Amino acid sequence: MAETNGTQITFLEAIKQAMFEEMERDPAVVLLGEDVGVYGGAFKTSEGLLERFGWERVIDTPISESAIIGAACGMSYAGLRPIAELQFIDFIVCAFNQITNFVAKGHYLWNAPAPMVMRGPSGGGVHGGPFHSANPEMYFVHTPGLKVIYPSTPYDAKGLLKAAVRDNNPVLFFEHKFLYRRIKGEVPSEDYTVPIGKAIVRREGKHLTIISYAAMMHTSLEAADALAKEGIEAEVIDLRTLLPLDEETILQSVRKTNRCLVVHEDTKTGGIAGEIAAILCEKAFGDLDGPLMRVTALDTPVPYSPPLEDYFLPNAKKVFDTAKELARY
Amino acid sequence: MATDVVMPQMGESIFEGTITKWLKKPGDKVERDEPLFEISTDKVDAEIPSPSAGVLKEIKVNEGQTVPIQTVVAVIDGAGSAAAAPAPTPAPAKPAAPGAAVPAPPPAARPTAPAPAAAAPTQAAPQATPAAQRSGERIHSSPLVRRMAAEHGIDLTTIPGTGAGGRISKQDIEAVIAAGGAPAAAPPSVTAAAPATRPTPPPAPSAAPAPPAVSGGQVHVAFESAVPREKMYFGNYTVEPMSNMRVRIAEHMLASKRVSPHVYSVDEIDMTKVATLRAKSRDEFEKRYETKLTFMPFFVKAAVAGLRAFPTMNASLDGTNVILHKEINIGIAVALDWGLIVPVVKGADEKNVLGIQRTLNDLAERARSKKLKPEEVQEGTFSITNPGVFGGLFGLPVISQPNVGILGLGMIEKRPVVINDSIAIRSMCYVTLSYDHRVVDGAVAHQFLHKVKETLENWSEPVL
């Protein structure tokens, strides 16, 4: 995989490279999931891995998320570092009990850490309907013992996935499927990781802070460009990791801009925006010059109908309008 | 006994009021009915009398703040004169009470006079009193602004807010700090000077449009700008916030133009007969009645004649129901140094020239001294404005809602006109009628105008 010397690769390619390189690096790393072997993954994220690493390390499983996670958990107890793929992240909830009661608690209860990665395609905007568009990250952000990653660029996807494989805690890794083939970026040819739990400032600004992640990070940047034309300089923060949340970067930015807008594709109630609002109230109340505002999906399932889905999802216009309102508050 | 002073309801469709000035300070003694504060609402600027005698204990709503009606704005401690103060203090908006009681007319057709049938109890217990509940937060700012004010020793009451709803924003307080900080010493002068010389959008001589986008937020969403705001700030300038009245006028005009398709008709009236009569009688009139005789009562009478003949001109439109008013109440636009107000000559059809003139003079005078009562600017059924007084040949006025027509009077001047194939010098006047084409068609409008013209040209009523 040395052919990517500073060249642009897709988000999807970044995932594939990360898994390939980690499996090359550490024989304990294995991949299991539905159609990850012969078929190369529903989105072709594991194409070529079976040929390179063989049946024992690239394992096709039955259609049972609970079994996939349970097996991976057992493997991790036995000394392996499994990557468990969920074909569509919507169905991760089938393994909810395994993840929240066993994977997440094992280290606390039985001194049994589970160094494993649970990853899969998530998110809407591709007309996938209510069962193939979910953003279930907050179920797990609410679960102590897990780490939750949701990257927005090929560089971060690769660096964070590699860091996740090497982390001794169970890590959930969400891959926004809208970004798979639409977003390209440069990655270094040498080995690198991106630290888990560190947000990044994607754009500097002084009038307000827009906090986002995953696909909405790109939407936020688009809105920030439009805002700049109106003289409003928005600082855009890409959270990259939702758990543990990088409070420092958030607080630093909001202490500078004094106004904060959170944009997420997840539904509104119980979304990360609420948590950020609480953090700002607790730790930066005296720095706020306006209310925290949110642009999120509506509190409904993701609609099938494309026009309804467009209405349901946040977009640059909504972000622009809300940011403007906040800037003028 | 302590008495709450509430923001009075100054009319049926009024839901909030702005305190423009406190006439008493906490600790001052006040007599019952003594002016306590000045307010500005959608309809009027008015002095509000104290509901009871005592000592002004606490001011809960500061100048410049807008609060819902019935909000407690102050507390009067009647300890010293408990006997004088009647226990349940009626809302000070005594005059407004009947108006306040009239429920919004139902959409269904109403038979005749909208009698205030189901008059709600006017002394309903004060509803939500948000200001009172959060009395510690009387100035609309933010945690950051309050912290910065404390750090720099700035009195927030001295800073004009440019944020949404007049909120003091970070930019506002930064501007004050940049200007060397406003010492809390002389608040009144600071307040007065600030609007004119607000340094927020700096008078940047450079070409770079200093983007004031986030500093001067538009208070009113109703006001759109046709061009990006940064394009308005160039060269040297000062920025002056609109007065409350200016904002109300702007809102009203915008609303009127939006809801009513205006059509304009013009006619020319030979005022010679009226002018002659007036010239002949004015001295005697003034001597006898101690009030000046102007042209306006003649126009009011002529309008009354027109409205009687064409009742659809004396109407309001509610959805698809045309409300034909039985009263003829004529609003007269009065220009003020600080804006414009339209007091109403009630029952104009029942008054003679003297009665109308007296009413007009009284209303205009009290408009200029801010002594109008709320009901005196309400329930107009038609209006007249007089651009001619400022030398206008004629004007095309905007309808004062909820009327369907407004008469605009041009300047009266001597002009050569052709009468019976000879040229004569006559006192001529253009009059315009703006009317709501939803209710009134051109045929009626022109007949109405003709009736006005005919009445004035054939004036017969004595004035003395």
Contacts between the chains, C-beta under 8 A, distances in Angstrom:
chain1	res1	chain2	res2	distance
A	207	B	214	5.0
A	230	B	211	7.4
A	230	B	213	5.4
A	230	B	228	6.8
A	230	B	230	7.7
A	231	B	209	7.6
A	231	B	211	2.4
A	231	B	212	7.6
A	231	B	213	3.9
A	231	B	214	7.3
A	231	B	230	5.7
A	232	B	211	7.6
A	232	B	213	5.4
A	232	B	214	5.9
A	258	B	142	7.9
A	258	B	144	5.1
A	258	B	170	5.4
A	285	B	143	5.0
A	286	B	143	5.0
A	286	B	144	6.3
A	286	B	146	7.8
A	286	B	147	4.3
A	287	B	143	7.2
A	287	B	144	5.4
A	287	B	147	7.7
A	288	B	142	6.0
A	288	B	143	5.0
A	288	B	144	5.6
A	289	B	142	4.5
A	289	B	143	7.8
A	289	B	144	4.2
A	289	B	145	6.3
A	289	B	169	6.1
A	289	B	170	4.2
A	290	B	142	6.4
A	290	B	169	8.0
A	327	B	213	6.8
A	327	B	214	4.5
A	327	B	217	8.0
A	328	B	163	7.1
A	328	B	164	6.3
A	328	B	213	7.3
A	328	B	214	6.2
A	328	B	217	3.3
A	328	B	218	7.0
A	329	B	163	5.8
A	329	B	164	5.2
A	329	B	167	7.0
A	329	B	169	7.2
A	329	B	217	6.8
